[in-house]
Amino acid sequence: VLDSAMAKVVTDGRVAGMTTLLARHGKVVQFKTYGKKDLESGATMDKDTIVRIYSMTKPLTGVAMMILFEQGKWHLDDPVTRFVPEFKNLRVMTGLDDKGNMITVPVDRPPTMREVMSHTAGFGYGLGDKHPVDKMFRERKVLAANGLQDLVTRVSDIPLLFQPGTQWSYSVAVDIQGYIVEKITGQTLGDFMAANIFKPLKMTDTAFFTGPEKASRLATLYVGNP
């Protein structure tokens, strides 16, 4: 059933190719590939094909943060400004005036690390464009920032959606966590993950870049036809 279902996803054109691995009680029961890693060349999806994991980077960033938590490098009730002083003047949007301009007030207090870790700090994201704060994230091209320092700089003068700790909203907070990892360790996020997560777990093909020696194994990126 798994075979036919996954094969149909490929033949229906929903994806170019995929890999499945089924394990139970610590043993690999089945490891299969389907379709192509590149449609133009016809190269098949192989068991060692490298694919982009996108937001699955976020739980890895969480692991990095919790390694540092266990080392006592930060605490849940620390203000985020302890690590990101750029956020010392955050404001909160409370509405729009008659001309459609944002009305803002200062934050009651800086967001805590607990809130940054749980999407309750009030930051926007820019995945949608309905809320004025998210529109500003898109206008400032926050998610196209040139590195984490640039991202934090762009976020620092965009108002929060709400006062810290009062609501939940999926946000740019995990990118901010990545920046905090770099500030605490003095390493790039990629180097810290490599030394403390990927190397100990023998995740030899996981990184932010393949390097030239592995580039040919990278699956071509496709998007759905809008």
C-alpha positions as a Markdown table, in Angstrom:
| # | Residue | x | y | z |
|---|---|---|---|---|
| 1 | Val | 0.0 | 0.0 | 0.0 |
| 2 | Leu | 2.8 | 2.4 | 0.9 |
| 3 | Asp | 4.6 | 1.6 | -2.5 |
| 4 | Ser | 1.5 | 2.3 | -4.6 |
| 5 | Ala | 0.5 | 5.4 | -2.7 |
| 6 | Met | 4.0 | 7.0 | -3.0 |
| 7 | Ala | 4.3 | 5.9 | -6.6 |
| 8 | Lys | 1.0 | 7.6 | -7.4 |
| 9 | Val | 2.2 | 10.8 | -5.9 |
| 10 | Val | 5.1 | 10.8 | -8.4 |
| 11 | Thr | 3.0 | 9.6 | -11.4 |
| 12 | Asp | 0.4 | 12.3 | -10.6 |
| 13 | Gly | 3.1 | 14.9 | -10.9 |
| 14 | Arg | 2.8 | 16.2 | -7.3 |
| 15 | Val | 6.5 | 15.7 | -6.8 |
| 16 | Ala | 9.3 | 14.8 | -9.2 |
| 17 | Gly | 10.7 | 12.1 | -6.9 |
| 18 | Met | 10.9 | 11.0 | -3.3 |
| 19 | Thr | 12.5 | 8.6 | -0.8 |
| 20 | Thr | 10.7 | 6.6 | 1.9 |
| 21 | Leu | 12.2 | 4.7 | 4.8 |
| 22 | Leu | 10.1 | 2.6 | 7.1 |
| 23 | Ala | 11.6 | 1.4 | 10.3 |
| 24 | Arg | 10.3 | -0.5 | 13.3 |
| 25 | His | 11.9 | -1.4 | 16.6 |
| 26 | Gly | 15.2 | 0.0 | 15.4 |
| 27 | Lys | 15.4 | -2.0 | 12.2 |
| 28 | Val | 14.9 | -0.7 | 8.7 |
| 29 | Val | 12.0 | -2.6 | 7.1 |
| 30 | Gln | 12.0 | -0.8 | 3.8 |
| 31 | Phe | 14.0 | 1.8 | 2.0 |
| 32 | Lys | 12.8 | 2.8 | -1.4 |
| 33 | Thr | 13.1 | 5.6 | -4.0 |
| 34 | Tyr | 10.6 | 6.8 | -6.5 |
| 35 | Gly | 10.8 | 9.1 | -9.6 |
| 36 | Lys | 13.5 | 11.5 | -10.6 |
| 37 | Lys | 15.9 | 13.8 | -8.8 |
| 38 | Asp | 16.1 | 15.9 | -12.0 |
| 39 | Leu | 13.4 | 15.9 | -14.7 |
| 40 | Glu | 15.5 | 17.5 | -17.4 |
| 41 | Ser | 18.3 | 15.0 | -17.3 |
| 42 | Gly | 16.2 | 12.1 | -16.2 |
| 43 | Ala | 18.5 | 11.3 | -13.3 |
| 44 | Thr | 16.7 | 9.0 | -10.9 |
| 45 | Met | 16.1 | 9.6 | -7.2 |
| 46 | Asp | 18.8 | 7.6 | -5.4 |
| 47 | Lys | 19.1 | 6.5 | -1.8 |
| 48 | Asp | 22.0 | 9.0 | -1.3 |
| 49 | Thr | 20.2 | 11.9 | -3.1 |
| 50 | Ile | 20.4 | 15.1 | -0.9 |
| 51 | Val | 17.2 | 17.0 | -0.6 |
| 52 | Arg | 16.3 | 20.4 | 1.0 |
| 53 | Ile | 14.6 | 20.1 | 4.4 |
| 54 | Tyr | 13.4 | 23.7 | 4.7 |
| 55 | Ser | 11.6 | 24.3 | 8.0 |
| 56 | Met | 12.8 | 21.0 | 9.4 |
| 57 | Thr | 15.8 | 23.1 | 10.2 |
| 58 | Lys | 13.7 | 24.6 | 12.9 |
| 59 | Pro | 13.6 | 21.6 | 15.3 |
| 60 | Leu | 17.4 | 21.3 | 14.7 |
| 61 | Thr | 17.7 | 25.0 | 15.8 |
| 62 | Gly | 15.6 | 24.0 | 18.9 |
| 63 | Val | 18.1 | 21.2 | 19.7 |
| 64 | Ala | 20.9 | 23.7 | 19.4 |
| 65 | Met | 19.2 | 26.1 | 21.7 |
| 66 | Met | 18.4 | 23.3 | 24.3 |
| 67 | Ile | 22.1 | 22.2 | 24.2 |
| 68 | Leu | 23.0 | 25.7 | 25.3 |
| 69 | Phe | 20.1 | 25.7 | 27.8 |
| 70 | Glu | 21.5 | 22.5 | 29.4 |
| 71 | Gln | 24.9 | 24.2 | 29.6 |
| 72 | Gly | 23.3 | 27.1 | 31.6 |
| 73 | Lys | 24.0 | 29.6 | 28.8 |
| 74 | Trp | 20.5 | 31.0 | 28.9 |
| 75 | His | 17.3 | 30.8 | 31.1 |
| 76 | Leu | 13.6 | 30.8 | 30.2 |
| 77 | Asp | 12.9 | 34.0 | 31.9 |
| 78 | Asp | 15.9 | 35.9 | 30.5 |
| 79 | Pro | 14.8 | 39.0 | 28.5 |
| 80 | Val | 15.7 | 38.4 | 24.8 |
| 81 | Thr | 17.6 | 41.8 | 25.0 |
| 82 | Arg | 20.3 | 40.0 | 27.0 |
| 83 | Phe | 21.3 | 38.4 | 23.7 |
| 84 | Val | 19.7 | 40.7 | 21.2 |
| 85 | Pro | 20.2 | 44.3 | 22.3 |
| 86 | Glu | 18.9 | 45.4 | 18.9 |
| 87 | Phe | 15.4 | 44.7 | 20.4 |
| 88 | Lys | 15.7 | 47.2 | 23.2 |
| 89 | Asn | 13.2 | 49.6 | 21.6 |
| 90 | Leu | 10.5 | 47.2 | 20.4 |
| 91 | Arg | 7.0 | 48.6 | 20.0 |
| 92 | Val | 3.6 | 47.0 | 19.6 |
| 93 | Met | 0.9 | 47.8 | 17.0 |
| 94 | Thr | -2.5 | 48.6 | 18.6 |
| 95 | Gly | -4.4 | 49.7 | 15.5 |
| 96 | Leu | -4.6 | 52.0 | 12.5 |
| 97 | Asp | -5.4 | 55.7 | 12.4 |
| 98 | Asp | -7.8 | 57.4 | 10.0 |
| 99 | Lys | -5.1 | 57.5 | 7.3 |
| 100 | Gly | -4.2 | 53.9 | 7.6 |
| 101 | Asn | -1.0 | 54.5 | 9.5 |
| 102 | Met | 0.0 | 52.2 | 12.3 |
| 103 | Ile | -0.6 | 53.2 | 15.9 |
| 104 | Thr | 2.0 | 51.8 | 18.2 |
| 105 | Val | 3.0 | 51.8 | 21.9 |
| 106 | Pro | 6.2 | 50.7 | 23.6 |
| 107 | Val | 6.3 | 47.1 | 24.8 |
| 108 | Asp | 5.3 | 46.6 | 28.4 |
| 109 | Arg | 8.6 | 44.6 | 28.8 |
| 110 | Pro | 11.0 | 42.8 | 26.5 |
| 111 | Pro | 10.0 | 39.4 | 25.3 |
| 112 | Thr | 11.5 | 36.6 | 27.4 |
| 113 | Met | 13.4 | 33.6 | 26.0 |
| 114 | Arg | 10.5 | 31.4 | 26.9 |
| 115 | Glu | 8.3 | 33.5 | 24.6 |
| 116 | Val | 10.9 | 33.5 | 21.8 |
| 117 | Met | 11.0 | 29.7 | 22.1 |
| 118 | Ser | 7.2 | 29.4 | 21.9 |
| 119 | His | 6.1 | 31.9 | 19.3 |
| 120 | Thr | 4.4 | 34.1 | 22.0 |
| 121 | Ala | 6.9 | 37.0 | 21.8 |
| 122 | Gly | 4.7 | 38.9 | 19.3 |
| 123 | Phe | 7.0 | 38.9 | 16.3 |
| 124 | Gly | 5.4 | 38.7 | 12.8 |
| 125 | Tyr | 6.6 | 36.6 | 9.9 |
| 126 | Gly | 5.5 | 37.9 | 6.5 |
| 127 | Leu | 4.1 | 34.5 | 5.2 |
| 128 | Gly | 0.8 | 36.3 | 4.6 |
| 129 | Asp | 0.0 | 39.9 | 3.8 |
| 130 | Lys | -3.3 | 40.5 | 5.6 |
| 131 | His | -2.0 | 42.0 | 8.8 |
| 132 | Pro | -0.1 | 45.3 | 8.6 |
| 133 | Val | 2.8 | 43.9 | 10.5 |
| 134 | Asp | 3.2 | 41.0 | 8.1 |
| 135 | Lys | 2.9 | 43.4 | 5.2 |
| 136 | Met | 5.8 | 45.3 | 6.7 |
| 137 | Phe | 7.8 | 42.0 | 7.0 |
| 138 | Arg | 7.2 | 41.5 | 3.3 |
| 139 | Glu | 8.1 | 45.1 | 2.4 |
| 140 | Arg | 11.3 | 44.9 | 4.4 |
| 141 | Lys | 12.1 | 41.5 | 2.7 |
| 142 | Val | 12.9 | 40.1 | 6.1 |
| 143 | Leu | 13.0 | 36.5 | 4.9 |
| 144 | Ala | 15.4 | 37.5 | 2.1 |
| 145 | Ala | 17.9 | 39.1 | 4.6 |
| 146 | Asn | 21.6 | 38.6 | 4.0 |
| 147 | Gly | 22.3 | 36.5 | 7.0 |
| 148 | Leu | 21.0 | 36.5 | 10.6 |
| 149 | Gln | 22.5 | 39.9 | 11.7 |
| 150 | Asp | 20.8 | 41.6 | 8.7 |
| 151 | Leu | 17.5 | 39.8 | 9.6 |
| 152 | Val | 17.6 | 40.9 | 13.2 |
| 153 | Thr | 18.4 | 44.5 | 12.1 |
| 154 | Arg | 15.3 | 44.5 | 9.8 |
| 155 | Val | 13.1 | 43.0 | 12.5 |
| 156 | Ser | 14.2 | 45.4 | 15.2 |
| 157 | Asp | 12.1 | 48.3 | 14.2 |
| 158 | Ile | 9.0 | 46.4 | 13.0 |
| 159 | Pro | 6.2 | 46.6 | 15.6 |
| 160 | Leu | 5.1 | 43.4 | 17.4 |
| 161 | Leu | 1.7 | 41.9 | 16.7 |
| 162 | Phe | 0.8 | 42.0 | 20.4 |
| 163 | Gln | 2.3 | 42.5 | 23.8 |
| 164 | Pro | 4.8 | 39.7 | 24.7 |
| 165 | Gly | 3.2 | 36.7 | 26.3 |
| 166 | Thr | -0.4 | 37.6 | 25.6 |
| 167 | Gln | -1.0 | 35.6 | 22.4 |
| 168 | Trp | 0.5 | 33.0 | 20.0 |
| 169 | Ser | 1.5 | 33.6 | 16.4 |
| 170 | Tyr | 3.9 | 31.6 | 14.2 |
| 171 | Ser | 6.8 | 33.9 | 13.7 |
| 172 | Val | 10.3 | 34.7 | 12.7 |
| 173 | Ala | 11.3 | 33.6 | 16.3 |
| 174 | Val | 13.3 | 30.5 | 15.2 |
| 175 | Asp | 15.5 | 32.7 | 12.9 |
| 176 | Ile | 16.1 | 34.8 | 16.0 |
| 177 | Gln | 17.0 | 31.7 | 17.9 |
| 178 | Gly | 19.6 | 30.9 | 15.3 |
| 179 | Tyr | 21.1 | 34.4 | 15.8 |
| 180 | Ile | 21.1 | 33.8 | 19.6 |
| 181 | Val | 23.0 | 30.5 | 19.1 |
| 182 | Glu | 25.6 | 32.5 | 17.1 |
| 183 | Lys | 25.8 | 35.3 | 19.7 |
| 184 | Ile | 26.3 | 32.8 | 22.7 |
| 185 | Thr | 28.8 | 30.5 | 21.0 |
| 186 | Gly | 30.7 | 32.8 | 18.7 |
| 187 | Gln | 30.2 | 30.3 | 15.9 |
| 188 | Thr | 28.0 | 30.3 | 12.8 |
| 189 | Leu | 24.8 | 28.3 | 13.3 |
| 190 | Gly | 26.0 | 25.8 | 10.7 |
| 191 | Asp | 29.3 | 25.2 | 12.4 |
| 192 | Phe | 27.7 | 24.8 | 15.8 |
| 193 | Met | 25.1 | 22.3 | 14.4 |
| 194 | Ala | 27.9 | 20.4 | 12.6 |
| 195 | Ala | 30.1 | 20.0 | 15.7 |
| 196 | Asn | 27.3 | 19.4 | 18.3 |
| 197 | Ile | 24.5 | 17.7 | 16.4 |
| 198 | Phe | 25.5 | 16.3 | 12.9 |
| 199 | Lys | 28.9 | 14.9 | 13.7 |
| 200 | Pro | 27.9 | 13.1 | 17.0 |
| 201 | Leu | 24.9 | 11.6 | 15.2 |
| 202 | Lys | 26.9 | 10.8 | 12.0 |
| 203 | Met | 24.6 | 12.9 | 9.9 |
| 204 | Thr | 27.4 | 13.2 | 7.3 |
| 205 | Asp | 25.2 | 14.7 | 4.5 |
| 206 | Thr | 23.4 | 17.4 | 6.6 |
| 207 | Ala | 24.5 | 21.0 | 6.3 |
| 208 | Phe | 23.5 | 24.4 | 5.0 |
| 209 | Phe | 25.6 | 23.8 | 1.8 |
| 210 | Thr | 26.6 | 20.6 | 0.0 |
| 211 | Gly | 30.1 | 21.8 | -1.1 |
| 212 | Pro | 31.3 | 21.1 | -4.6 |
| 213 | Glu | 32.0 | 17.4 | -4.0 |
| 214 | Lys | 28.3 | 16.6 | -3.1 |
| 215 | Ala | 26.6 | 19.2 | -5.4 |
| 216 | Ser | 25.7 | 16.6 | -8.0 |
| 217 | Arg | 23.7 | 14.6 | -5.5 |
| 218 | Leu | 21.4 | 17.5 | -4.7 |
| 219 | Ala | 17.8 | 17.1 | -6.0 |
| 220 | Thr | 16.6 | 19.8 | -8.4 |
| 221 | Leu | 14.1 | 22.1 | -6.8 |
| 222 | Tyr | 10.6 | 22.4 | -8.2 |
| 223 | Val | 7.5 | 24.3 | -7.2 |
| 224 | Gly | 3.9 | 23.7 | -8.0 |
| 225 | Asn | 2.4 | 25.4 | -11.0 |
| 226 | Pro | 0.3 | 28.3 | -9.5 |
